[in-house]
Amino acid sequence: MQRLLTLVFLLCLAIPAGISISGCTRNPAGNYCNGEGYGLKLTSVATVTLQPQTTGISLAYGQTQQLASPTAKTCKGNTASVSAYTYGTTNNQIVDVSPSGNLCAGTWNRNSGGGIPNYTICNYPSPLPSTGGSPYGTAFVTATGSGITSNQVTVYTHPQVTAVSLVLEPVGNPTQTINGCLSQTQTAQLDSQAYYTLNGTQTLLCAPNSTSVPSCSTAIGNLSYTSQNSTIATINETGVITAVLPGTTYITASVAGSGSSAGYFSTCPPANINVTLNGATTGTVTQGVTQNLVTTITDTNGNTIQGLTLDYQSTNPLDITVGTGGAITANFAGEASVYAVCQPTTCNPSPIDKVGINLTGTSITSNPVTINTPGQASDYIWLASPYSQNFVPIELVSGTLGSTVKMPYFPNSMVMDQTGTNLYFGTAHELMIYATASNALTKEDPNVPGVVLAAAPNNQTILINDPIRQVFYVYAPSAATYSTYSGVGTAAQWTPDSKTLYITGYITNASGTKVPTLFVYNVNTGWTTYPLTTGEPVPQTTPASSLAVAIPGVASFLSGDPTVAYGWCPQLSSTNTIQQAYPEIPAGQLPWTDVLAATTDGRHILGVGLDGGTSPTLSDINVNFANSLLNGACPRATNGSSTSITASPVTQALTTPSGALGFTASAINQVVASPASNLAFVTYTPTTGATAAATLPYYQPTTNGTLGTVGQVTFVEPSGTTTPATAPLTGAFSLDDTMFFISTAGDDLVHYINVGSLLDTQQINPGLTCTEGNPVTTNPCTVGQPVPATFIAVKPRPTT
């Protein structure tokens, strides 16, 4: 055995250099970074990194901050172990550092005595730094471990920052500032002006592009910025902000432990939302076939916007619906205008006190697209009267009256929601809700008595007004919850997106005077009120009795002397603060109207007024919101901020000659515009003692800006009728635009007017009679006496 071991040992010695046999020896050069057998070993510390490398650290005098733990790496990038670090500073009179790496903007206490440990008290620098006459100073700190020194980290020392004001600079061009907004995906460098307190006075410490003070990046280092709404803008660690979606958001800044609301930032909103169907703004959609709108959006800088959440709306949602993304579905034959709305808070939002800044915080609408679904649909009709405790349904397939339904109380109002789901009856005692599918009473709520003024198109909310208690109820039927607001309403209408509600009425002041008032309720911003007695050009001295929300919902027109209009473009001061959220639209001297209606094509506001007498005049107020308001956006000043509306959407007001409508009346009840916008009927209350046969006045507006055609439909009196129709009281179109149902005084019938021929083709007696105990005190009736229907609702029904 000894001989064998000796032989192996000799063989190893005899192998030439450069030949290695495993198990015989190791290569010592492999343990070194350079592979040469000397220098830094693979396991040794090669680099030490101290953070933050790029932004540095900002400290106010007397503040402390623990340095982040350094990281050590080998030459191969692996983590290296360091038993202990030592820290250094280039100026321990400005920035001192303890053995454990705790920074002090000044000097640490050492050998203080009295049992006070070292490095526990950070004293202000003495003397205070002064760099070029400005109160700041910088020093550099390092960490050393295993003989390797880290990178230098800049530490900025300065007085405590008390306020920050935001400045935007284009990336790559720090000498230029940005006014207004940035388009989607564009970027800017955030910079600031910072202030500190000197002898009790706010004093400028630093600012960009200043000749008197240094830039903040030089004096106080990197500020940390935060976007309050990251869906509008995002900010990286170096302060580069990126525009994401339209809107305005607050930007906060923090430095050296102090935070401040630095300013706001706007991503440019839409200036034009263009909607088409098959490349056109008119189209036909067949029942059962879904077609999709094409929507293109450009912002106020002319750049395309992607990814917006738009509300698509239909003026006739029972027949023609438009879903998320613009998918159009026809449920029944009919006509509708559809359009898209960019509506806060889901689109173009802003903080409440920044509404209107750079056109953000306001709703912006598209052009309307006119949709026709050919064919005819049968209808259900409901008829009621405040004189009767009953209501009557009619189903037109059979053409006969349904069973009379007795209600718990006498109704003072009846409103059907636009989904055709519920009938809401207001009473002085409670709200009564009936299901249209069964005519069954589904809910009674005594907490919300009053008059039902309006139902939101989405059937989520209704407005009730109690004139006795002078309170509004914004009521959610599904949850039976409500909010309240003081006032008395005469008329109300929701915008088609169900987010804004306009109400005319009055507020009774401390002296008992009724002040004519416009009430505006928005689901995002709540209630606002505007006294109409200070309006221009002529103040309104009596509450408006009617209003019309212009399609596509960009303004409300209020009846009165004169007719006035209010838009949603906020009026701002020179300092970009809201003076009025719904300022009056300049429209010249509009005529006196008692009742108003808007056509669904967005081109006409139709009104009829008695001018204080009995002879009516019809007014056709031509409007063009698409051109004057950038498809609903507010006009903007040169600095990008919105101002009061200066370009009036009213192009002209055409008026029929006196007596052209062919009737006299004590009051105008309705102007009812057809779903196709090509016909409107006028209903009214007859003068006292009227017995002569009346006609149904109509107006056919034109599309070329000229005065339309006025005419009258002759009522047919069925055999056996002894009293003629003395006035058309209340009417409604079938949603397929083929019939107009009109109740009349005198004969107490309901007449079916064929829209195509303008002939009275059928008459039906609803059988409503005066019920004992009815609360009507004006023009009281005799119990059992027939009474006309003054509430009417219509919805389509399937024909199969």
C-alpha positions in Angstrom: 0.0 0.0 0.0 2.8 2.4 0.8 4.4 1.8 -2.5 1.1 2.6 -4.3 0.6 5.9 -2.5 4.2 6.8 -3.3 3.6 6.1 -7.0 0.5 8.3 -7.1 2.4 11.2 -5.4 5.2 11.0 -7.9 2.8 11.0 -10.9 1.2 14.2 -9.6 4.6 15.9 -9.4 5.5 14.7 -12.9 2.4 16.2 -14.7 3.5 19.2 -16.7 2.2 22.8 -15.9 -1.1 23.7 -17.6 -2.5 20.1 -17.2 -5.0 19.7 -14.3 -6.4 16.5 -13.0 -9.5 16.8 -10.9 -8.9 16.0 -7.3 -5.3 16.9 -7.5 -5.3 20.7 -7.0 -7.4 24.1 -7.4 -6.9 27.2 -9.6 -6.3 30.0 -7.2 -6.8 32.7 -10.0 -10.5 31.7 -10.2 -11.2 33.3 -6.8 -10.4 36.8 -8.1 -12.5 39.3 -10.1 -9.8 39.8 -12.8 -9.1 36.1 -13.1 -5.4 36.8 -12.7 -4.9 35.4 -9.2 -4.7 38.7 -7.5 -6.7 41.9 -6.6 -10.4 42.0 -5.5 -11.9 38.6 -4.7 -15.2 37.3 -5.9 -16.7 37.5 -2.4 -15.3 40.9 -1.6 -17.3 44.2 -1.5 -16.9 45.9 -4.9 -19.5 48.7 -4.7 -21.6 50.4 -2.0 -24.8 52.2 -3.1 -26.5 54.8 -0.9 -30.0 55.9 -1.8 -31.7 58.1 -3.0 -29.1 58.5 -5.8 -31.1 60.7 -8.1 -33.5 62.8 -6.0 -31.3 63.5 -2.9 -32.7 64.3 0.5 -34.5 67.6 1.6 -34.4 68.6 5.3 -35.6 71.8 7.0 -33.3 73.2 9.6 -33.3 71.0 12.7 -35.0 68.1 11.0 -33.5 64.5 11.2 -33.8 61.6 8.9 -32.4 58.1 9.0 -30.4 57.2 5.9 -31.6 54.1 4.1 -29.4 51.1 4.6 -26.7 51.0 2.0 -26.4 48.0 -0.3 -23.2 46.2 -1.0 -22.4 44.2 -4.1 -19.6 42.0 -5.3 -17.9 42.5 -8.7 -20.4 39.9 -10.1 -23.4 41.8 -8.8 -24.1 39.5 -5.9 -25.0 40.7 -2.5 -22.0 41.2 -0.3 -21.9 41.3 3.5 -20.6 44.3 5.4 -20.3 44.1 9.1 -20.5 47.8 9.7 -20.7 51.1 7.9 -19.2 54.5 8.7 -20.8 57.7 7.4 -19.2 60.9 6.3 -20.4 64.4 5.3 -18.7 67.1 3.3 -19.9 69.8 5.7 -20.9 68.8 9.2 -22.0 72.4 10.0 -24.8 72.1 7.6 -25.5 68.3 7.5 -24.2 66.2 10.4 -24.5 62.4 10.4 -24.4 60.1 13.4 -22.5 56.8 13.5 -25.7 54.9 12.8 -26.4 57.0 9.7 -29.0 59.4 11.2 -28.9 62.8 9.4 -29.3 66.2 11.1 -29.9 69.4 9.2 -27.5 71.2 11.4 -25.2 69.7 14.0 -25.8 66.8 16.4 -25.2 67.3 20.1 -22.0 65.7 21.4 -20.8 65.5 25.0 -23.8 67.5 26.2 -23.5 66.2 29.8 -26.4 65.8 32.2 -27.0 62.3 31.0 -28.1 63.4 27.6 -27.0 60.8 25.0 -25.0 61.9 22.0 -26.8 62.3 18.7 -30.2 62.9 20.2 -30.6 66.7 19.6 -30.3 68.3 16.2 -29.3 71.9 16.5 -29.9 74.5 13.8 -26.9 75.3 11.7 -25.0 78.2 13.1 -24.6 80.4 11.3 -27.5 79.6 9.0 -26.5 78.8 5.5 -26.5 81.5 2.9 -25.8 80.5 -0.7 -25.6 83.5 -3.0 -27.7 85.4 -0.5 -30.4 82.8 -0.3 -31.1 80.8 2.9 -30.1 77.3 1.8 -27.1 75.1 1.7 -26.2 71.6 0.5 -23.8 68.9 1.6 -23.0 65.4 0.4 -23.0 62.3 2.6 -21.5 58.9 1.9 -21.3 55.4 3.5 -18.1 53.4 3.7 -18.0 49.6 4.3 -15.2 47.1 3.9 -13.0 49.9 2.6 -15.4 50.8 -0.2 -17.1 54.3 -0.3 -20.5 54.8 -1.7 -21.8 57.3 -4.1 -22.5 60.8 -2.8 -26.1 61.7 -1.8 -27.0 65.3 -1.9 -28.7 66.7 1.2 -30.5 70.0 0.8 -31.0 72.2 4.0 -33.3 75.1 4.1 -36.0 76.9 6.2 -39.3 75.1 6.7 -41.4 75.3 3.5 -44.9 76.8 4.4 -46.5 76.9 0.9 -46.0 75.6 -2.6 -47.4 76.9 -5.8 -47.4 74.6 -8.9 -45.7 75.4 -12.2 -45.9 73.2 -15.3 -43.0 73.1 -17.8 -42.9 71.2 -21.1 -40.5 68.3 -20.9 -37.2 69.4 -22.5 -38.1 73.1 -22.5 -37.8 74.4 -19.0 -38.0 78.1 -20.1 -41.6 77.7 -21.3 -44.7 77.5 -19.0 -48.0 75.8 -19.8 -51.3 77.5 -19.7 -54.5 75.5 -19.9 -54.4 71.8 -20.3 -52.4 68.9 -21.8 -53.8 66.4 -24.3 -54.0 62.7 -23.5 -50.6 61.0 -23.1 -48.7 64.3 -23.2 -46.2 65.0 -20.4 -44.9 68.0 -18.5 -42.3 68.5 -15.8 -43.8 69.7 -12.5 -41.9 72.5 -10.8 -42.9 74.8 -8.0 -42.6 78.1 -6.3 -41.9 77.6 -2.6 -42.3 80.0 0.3 -41.1 80.2 3.9 -41.9 82.5 6.8 -39.5 85.4 7.5 -40.4 87.7 10.3 -44.0 86.6 10.1 -44.3 87.2 6.4 -44.6 84.6 3.6 -41.4 85.0 1.6 -40.4 83.5 -1.7 -37.7 80.9 -1.2 -37.3 79.4 -4.7 -39.0 79.5 -8.1 -38.3 78.4 -11.7 -36.8 80.8 -14.2 -36.4 83.5 -11.6 -33.6 86.1 -11.5 -34.1 86.9 -7.8 -34.2 83.4 -6.2 -32.8 80.0 -7.1 -34.8 77.2 -8.6 -36.4 74.8 -6.1 -34.4 71.9 -7.5 -31.2 73.8 -6.5 -32.5 75.2 -3.1 -34.7 72.5 -1.6 -34.2 69.5 -3.8 -36.8 67.1 -5.2 -40.4 67.7 -4.2 -42.7 64.7 -4.1 -46.0 65.3 -6.0 -49.2 63.4 -5.7 -52.2 63.5 -8.1 -55.5 63.4 -6.2 -57.2 61.6 -9.1 -54.9 59.2 -10.9 -57.4 58.6 -13.7 -56.8 62.2 -14.8 -53.0 62.3 -14.4 -50.1 60.2 -13.1 -46.8 61.5 -11.7 -43.5 59.7 -11.5 -40.8 60.1 -8.9 -39.0 62.8 -10.8 -42.1 65.0 -11.1 -43.1 64.2 -14.7 -46.8 64.3 -15.0 -48.7 62.4 -17.7 -52.2 63.4 -18.9 -54.5 60.3 -18.8 -58.2 61.2 -19.2 -60.1 64.5 -19.4 -60.7 66.4 -16.1 -59.0 68.5 -13.5 -57.3 67.2 -10.4 -55.6 68.7 -7.4 -51.8 68.2 -7.1 -50.3 68.1 -3.7 -46.6 68.6 -3.0 -44.5 67.5 -0.1 -40.9 68.3 0.9 -39.0 67.9 4.1 -42.0 66.6 5.9 -44.4 69.4 5.0 -47.3 69.0 2.6 -49.2 71.6 0.6 -51.9 71.8 -2.0 -49.7 73.0 -4.8 -52.2 73.6 -7.5 -54.3 71.7 -10.1 -53.7 70.0 -13.4 -56.1 69.6 -16.3 -56.2 66.9 -19.1 -57.9 68.6 -22.0 -61.6 67.8 -22.3 -63.6 67.0 -25.4 -64.3 69.9 -27.7 -66.2 67.7 -30.2 -67.9 64.3 -29.8 -69.0 63.1 -33.2 -71.5 60.3 -33.4 -72.6 58.6 -36.6 -74.6 55.5 -37.6 -73.2 53.9 -40.8 -71.4 57.2 -41.5 -74.5 59.4 -41.2 -76.5 61.3 -38.6 -79.8 59.7 -39.6 -80.5 56.1 -39.9 -83.0 53.2 -39.7 -82.8 50.4 -37.1 -85.0 47.4 -37.6 -86.7 45.8 -34.6 -84.6 43.0 -33.2 -81.4 44.1 -35.0 -78.7 45.8 -33.0 -76.5 48.5 -34.7 -73.6 50.3 -33.2 -72.8 54.0 -33.2 -69.3 55.1 -34.2 -68.0 57.8 -31.9 -64.9 59.9 -32.5 -63.7 62.5 -29.9 -61.2 65.3 -30.2 -60.1 67.6 -27.4 -59.7 71.3 -27.1 -56.2 71.1 -28.7 -57.6 69.2 -31.6 -56.1 65.8 -30.6 -58.0 62.5 -30.5 -59.1 61.1 -27.1 -59.5 57.4 -26.4 -61.0 55.5 -23.5 -63.7 57.9 -22.3 -66.7 56.6 -20.4 -69.7 58.2 -22.2 -73.4 58.1 -21.3 -75.4 57.2 -24.4 -78.9 58.6 -24.3 -82.1 58.2 -26.3 -85.0 60.7 -26.3 -87.4 57.7 -26.7 -85.9 55.0 -24.5 -89.1 52.9 -24.5 -89.0 52.3 -28.2 -85.3 52.8 -29.0 -82.6 52.2 -26.5 -78.9 52.9 -26.7 -76.6 50.9 -24.4 -73.0 51.2 -23.2 -70.7 51.8 -26.0 -73.4 53.0 -28.4 -75.3 49.8 -29.2 -78.8 50.8 -30.5 -81.7 48.4 -30.1 -85.2 49.0 -31.4 -87.9 47.5 -29.1 -90.9 49.1 -30.9 -91.6 51.2 -34.0 -90.9 54.8 -33.4 -88.5 57.8 -33.7 -85.7 59.0 -31.4 -82.6 61.1 -31.3 -79.6 59.4 -29.7 -76.4 61.0 -28.6 -73.4 60.6 -26.3 -72.7 62.7 -23.2 -69.4 63.1 -21.4 -70.7 63.7 -17.9 -68.9 64.2 -14.6 -68.1 62.3 -12.5 -67.4 59.4 -14.8 -66.1 61.7 -17.6 -64.4 65.0 -17.4 -64.6 65.4 -13.6 -63.1 68.2 -11.5 -63.1 69.2 -7.8 -66.3 71.1 -7.0 -64.5 74.5 -6.7 -62.8 74.0 -10.0 -65.8 73.3 -12.2 -65.3 75.2 -15.4 -61.6 75.4 -15.2 -60.2 74.6 -18.7 -63.7 73.4 -19.5 -63.6 70.5 -17.1 -66.2 69.5 -14.6 -69.0 70.2 -17.2 -71.0 67.9 -19.3 -70.2 67.8 -23.0 -72.5 66.3 -25.6 -72.3 64.9 -29.1 -74.4 65.8 -32.1 -77.8 63.9 -32.2 -78.3 61.0 -34.5 -82.0 60.6 -35.7 -83.1 57.0 -35.6 -86.3 55.7 -37.2 -87.7 52.2 -36.6 -90.4 51.5 -39.2 -93.7 50.0 -38.4 -96.6 50.5 -36.0 -97.0 49.6 -32.4 -100.1 49.3 -30.3 -100.4 51.2 -27.1 -101.6 51.2 -23.5 -103.1 54.4 -22.3 -103.9 55.5 -18.7 -106.3 58.4 -18.0 -107.0 60.1 -14.7 -108.4 63.3 -13.2 -108.0 65.2 -9.9 -111.9 65.2 -9.7 -112.0 61.4 -9.6 -110.6 58.8 -7.2 -110.3 56.3 -10.1 -108.0 55.9 -13.1 -108.8 54.0 -16.3 -106.5 51.9 -18.5 -107.1 51.4 -22.2 -105.6 48.6 -24.3 -105.7 49.6 -28.0 -105.6 46.1 -29.5 -109.1 45.5 -28.2 -110.0 49.2 -28.3 -112.0 48.8 -25.1 -111.6 50.3 -21.6 -110.0 48.3 -19.0 -111.3 47.8 -15.5 -111.6 51.1 -13.5 -109.0 51.2 -10.7 -109.9 52.9 -7.4 -107.1 54.7 -5.6 -106.7 55.3 -1.9 -106.7 59.1 -2.5 -107.5 61.6 -5.1 -104.5 62.3 -7.4 -103.1 65.8 -7.9 -100.6 64.5 -10.5 -99.7 61.5 -12.6 -96.3 60.8 -14.2 -95.1 57.7 -15.9 -91.4 57.0 -16.0 -89.7 56.8 -19.4 -89.1 53.0 -19.0 -92.9 52.5 -18.8 -92.6 50.6 -15.6 -94.5 52.7 -13.0 -97.2 55.3 -12.7 -96.5 57.8 -9.9 -99.6 59.5 -8.5 -99.1 62.4 -6.2 -101.6 63.3 -3.4 -101.8 65.6 -0.5 -101.5 62.5 1.8 -98.9 60.2 0.2 -97.2 59.0 -2.9 -99.0 56.2 -4.7 -97.1 53.9 -7.1 -98.9 51.6 -9.6 -97.2 49.0 -11.8 -98.1 49.5 -15.5 -97.9 45.7 -16.1 -100.7 44.9 -13.7 -102.3 48.3 -12.7 -101.7 47.1 -9.1 -100.8 49.4 -6.3 -97.2 48.5 -5.4 -96.3 51.1 -2.8 -97.8 53.9 -0.7 -95.4 56.3 1.0 -96.9 58.9 3.4 -93.4 60.4 4.0 -93.5 62.2 0.6 -96.8 63.8 0.0 -97.2 66.4 -2.7 -97.2 66.9 -6.5 -95.1 64.6 -8.6 -93.3 67.0 -10.9 -90.9 64.8 -12.8 -89.5 61.2 -13.1 -85.9 60.7 -14.1 -85.6 58.9 -17.5 -83.7 56.0 -15.8 -86.6 55.5 -13.3 -84.2 55.8 -10.4 -85.4 59.0 -9.0 -88.6 61.2 -9.0 -89.2 64.7 -7.8 -92.1 65.5 -5.5 -93.0 68.9 -4.2 -95.2 69.6 -1.2 -96.5 73.1 -1.7 -98.0 73.3 1.7 -94.8 72.6 3.6 -92.8 74.2 0.7 -90.3 71.3 0.4 -88.9 69.2 -2.5 -88.4 65.5 -2.1 -85.8 63.8 -4.4 -87.2 60.3 -4.0 -85.7 56.9 -4.9 -88.7 54.6 -5.3 -86.8 51.3 -5.1 -85.3 52.2 -1.7 -88.0 54.5 -0.5 -85.3 57.0 0.5 -85.3 60.7 -0.1 -83.5 64.0 0.4 -85.2 67.4 0.8 -84.8 71.0 -0.2 -86.9 74.1 0.5 -89.0 75.7 -2.2 -92.2 75.5 -4.3 -92.0 74.2 -7.8 -94.3 74.9 -10.8 -92.6 72.7 -13.4 -89.5 70.4 -13.5 -87.6 68.4 -16.1 -84.6 66.1 -16.0 -81.9 66.1 -18.6 -82.0 62.9 -20.6 -79.0 61.5 -18.8 -80.9 61.6 -15.5 -78.1 63.6 -13.7 -79.4 67.2 -13.7 -82.9 68.4 -12.8 -84.1 71.9 -13.6 -87.1 73.3 -11.6 -89.0 76.6 -11.8 -90.8 78.0 -8.9 -90.2 80.3 -6.0 -88.7 80.7 -2.5 -90.7 82.6 0.1 -88.3 85.1 1.8 -88.4 86.4 5.3 -90.8 89.2 4.4 -93.2 86.7 2.8 -92.4 87.7 -0.8 -92.4 84.9 -3.4 -89.0 85.2 -5.2 -89.1 83.6 -8.7 -86.3 81.1 -8.6 -84.5 78.5 -10.8 -83.6 75.4 -8.8 -80.9 73.1 -10.2 -80.3 69.7 -8.7 -77.3 67.7 -9.9 -76.6 64.2 -8.7 -72.9 65.1 -8.2 -73.0 68.7 -6.9 -76.4 68.8 -5.2 -78.7 71.9 -5.1 -78.1 75.4 -6.4 -80.6 78.2 -6.7 -80.7 81.3 -8.9 -83.2 84.2 -8.3 -84.8 85.2 -11.6 -85.8 88.7 -10.4 -82.2 89.8 -11.3 -82.2 88.2 -14.7 -81.3 90.0 -17.9 -82.3 91.6 -20.2 -85.6 91.9 -18.3 -86.2 90.5 -14.8 -89.0 87.9 -14.4 -91.4 89.1 -11.8 -93.6 86.0 -11.6 -92.5 82.4 -11.3 -92.2 80.6 -14.6 -95.0 78.1 -15.2 -93.1 75.9 -17.6 -89.6 74.9 -18.8 -88.0 73.0 -21.6 -84.7 71.2 -21.4 -83.1 71.6 -24.8 -82.0 68.4 -26.6 -79.3 67.3 -26.0 -79.7 68.8 -22.5 -77.3 71.7 -22.8 -79.7 74.4 -21.5 -83.0 75.0 -19.9 -85.5 77.5 -21.3 -87.9 79.1 -18.8 -91.3 80.5 -19.8 -92.3 84.0 -18.7 -92.0 87.6 -19.7 -89.6 87.3 -21.3 -88.6 83.7 -22.0 -85.0 83.1 -20.7 -82.4 80.4 -21.0 -79.8 79.1 -18.6 -76.9 76.9 -19.7 -74.5 74.6 -17.8 -71.3 76.5 -18.8 -70.0 78.0 -15.5 -69.3 81.7 -15.4 -65.8 82.3 -14.0 -64.1 85.3 -12.5 -60.7 86.5 -13.6 -59.2 84.3 -10.9 -60.9 81.2 -12.2 -63.4 80.9 -9.4 -67.0 80.1 -10.1 -69.3 83.1 -10.1 -72.3 81.2 -11.3 -72.7 77.6 -12.2 -75.7 78.0 -14.5 -75.4 81.5 -16.1 -78.1 83.0 -18.3 -77.6 82.5 -22.0 -77.7 85.8 -23.9 -80.5 85.4 -26.4 -81.8 88.8 -27.1 -85.4 89.8 -26.2 -87.3 86.5 -26.5 -91.1 86.6 -26.5 -93.5 86.1 -23.7 -94.4 82.4 -23.3 -96.6 80.5 -20.9 -95.7 76.9 -21.9 -92.6 75.6 -23.7 -91.4 72.4 -25.3 -88.2 71.2 -27.0 -88.1 69.2 -30.2 -86.0 66.0 -30.0 -83.8 67.1 -33.0 -82.4 69.9 -30.9 -83.4 72.7 -33.3 -86.5 74.2 -31.9 -87.9 75.5 -28.6 -91.6 75.9 -29.1 -93.6 78.2 -26.9 -97.2 79.6 -26.6 -98.1 82.7 -24.6 -101.3 84.6 -23.9 -99.4 87.9 -23.3 -101.7 88.4 -20.3 -104.8 88.2 -22.3 -106.8 85.3 -24.0 -105.4 85.4 -27.6 -102.3 83.2 -28.0 -99.2 83.6 -30.0 -96.8 80.8 -30.9 -93.0 81.3 -30.9 -90.5 79.1 -32.7 -87.1 79.7 -31.1 -84.5 78.3 -33.4 -81.4 77.0 -31.6 -78.1 75.6 -32.7 -76.2 74.3 -29.8 -73.8 72.2 -31.8 -72.1 75.2 -33.5 -72.4 77.8 -30.8 -71.3 75.6 -27.9 -68.8 73.2 -29.6 -71.4 70.4 -29.3 -72.2 71.3 -25.8 -68.8 72.4 -24.5 -68.5 75.9 -23.1 -66.7 78.7 -24.9 -63.3 79.4 -23.6 -61.1 82.4 -23.2 -57.6 82.7 -24.6 -56.1 81.3 -21.4 -58.1 78.1 -21.8 -60.6 78.8 -19.0 -64.4 78.9 -19.6 -66.3 82.1 -19.3 -69.9 83.1 -19.5 -71.6 82.1 -22.7 -70.9 84.8 -25.3 -72.0 83.0 -28.5 -75.8 82.6 -28.1 -77.2 79.3 -29.3 -80.4 81.1 -30.2 -80.3 81.9 -33.9 -83.7 83.6 -34.2 -87.2 83.7 -32.7 -90.1 83.4 -35.1 -93.6 84.4 -34.0 -97.0 83.5 -35.6 -99.4 86.4 -36.2 -101.9 87.1 -33.5 -105.0 84.8 -33.9 -103.3 82.4 -36.2 -103.8 79.5 -33.8 -107.6 80.0 -34.0 -108.6 79.9 -30.3 -108.9 81.9 -27.2 -108.1 80.5 -23.8 -107.9 81.2 -20.1 -104.6 79.2 -19.8 -102.2 77.3 -22.0 -101.7 73.7 -20.8 -99.2 72.1 -23.1 -97.1 72.3 -26.2 -96.6 68.6 -27.2 -93.9 68.0 -29.7 -93.9 64.7 -31.8 -91.1 62.2 -31.5 -90.2 63.0 -35.1 -89.9 66.8 -34.3 -92.1 67.7 -37.3 -95.4 68.4 -35.5 -96.6 69.9 -32.3 -100.1 70.3 -30.8 -101.2 72.9 -28.4 -103.7 72.2 -25.5 -105.4 74.8 -23.4 -108.1 75.6 -20.8 -111.2 77.2 -22.3 -112.4 80.7 -21.3 -115.1 80.8 -18.6 -118.5 79.7 -20.0 -117.1 78.6 -23.4 -119.7 76.3 -25.2 -118.7 76.6 -28.9 -117.0 73.7 -30.6 -113.2 74.0 -30.5 -110.5 72.7 -32.8 -107.0 71.2 -32.0 -104.3 73.7 -33.1 -101.1 72.4 -34.5 -97.7 73.7 -35.7 -95.4 72.1 -38.2 -91.8 73.4 -37.8 -89.4 73.6 -40.7 -85.8 72.6 -40.9 -84.7 75.6 -43.0 -85.1 78.3 -40.4 -88.4 79.8 -41.7 -91.7 80.0 -39.9 -93.6 76.7 -40.1 -97.3 76.0 -40.8 -100.1 76.6 -38.4 -103.4 74.7 -38.7 -106.3 73.2 -36.8 -107.7 69.6 -36.5 -111.5 69.4 -36.4 -112.9 67.2 -33.7 -115.5 64.6 -34.7 -118.4 64.3 -32.3 -119.8 60.7 -32.2 -123.6 60.2 -32.6 -125.5 60.8 -29.4 -123.1 63.5 -28.1 -125.0 66.6 -27.1 -122.1 68.8 -26.1 -119.2 69.5 -28.5 -115.5 69.5 -27.5 -114.9 73.0 -26.1 -111.2 72.7 -25.7 -108.3 70.2 -26.0 -107.0 69.8 -22.4 -104.2 67.2 -22.3 -102.6 65.1 -25.0 -99.8 62.6 -25.7 -98.2 61.1 -28.8 -98.0 57.4 -29.3 -94.3 56.6 -29.3 -94.4 55.2 -32.8 -95.5 58.7 -33.9 -98.7 57.5 -35.6 -101.4 58.7 -33.2 -102.1 61.7 -30.9 -104.4 61.0 -28.0 -106.2 64.1 -26.7 -108.8 64.6 -24.0 -111.3 67.3 -24.4 -113.6 69.5 -22.3 -117.2 69.7 -23.1 -117.7 66.2 -24.4 -115.3 64.6 -21.9 -114.0 62.2 -24.5 -110.6 61.1 -25.7 -110.0 61.6 -29.4 -107.5 59.7 -31.5 -105.8 62.0 -34.1 -104.0 60.3 -37.0 -100.7 62.0 -37.3 -100.3 61.4 -41.0 -103.7 62.6 -42.1 -104.4 65.0 -39.2 -107.9 63.6 -38.9 -109.9 62.7 -35.8 -110.4 58.9 -36.5 -111.8 57.6 -33.2 -113.4 58.8 -30.0 -113.7 57.0 -26.7 -115.4 57.8 -23.4 -113.1 57.1 -20.5 -116.0 57.1 -18.1 -114.3 59.2 -15.4 -116.8 60.8 -13.0 -116.7 63.3 -10.2 -116.2 61.4 -7.0 -117.5 62.4 -3.6 -114.9 64.0 -1.3 -112.6 65.3 -4.1 -110.4 68.1 -2.9 -110.8 70.4 -5.9 -112.1 73.8 -4.8 -111.9 75.7 -8.1 -114.7 74.8 -10.6 -116.2 72.1 -8.3 -118.1 69.3 -9.9 -121.3 67.5 -9.0 -120.8 63.9 -7.7 -121.4 61.5 -10.6 -120.9 64.1 -13.3 -118.6 63.1 -16.1 -115.2 64.8 -16.0 -112.5 65.0 -18.6 -109.1 63.3 -18.2 -106.4 65.8 -17.4 -103.7 63.2 -16.7 -102.7 61.0 -19.6 -99.8 58.5 -20.1 -98.9 56.3 -23.1 -96.6 53.4 -23.6 -96.2 50.9 -26.5 -97.1 47.2 -26.1 -96.0 44.1 -28.0 -98.2 43.3 -30.9 -97.6 39.5 -30.7 
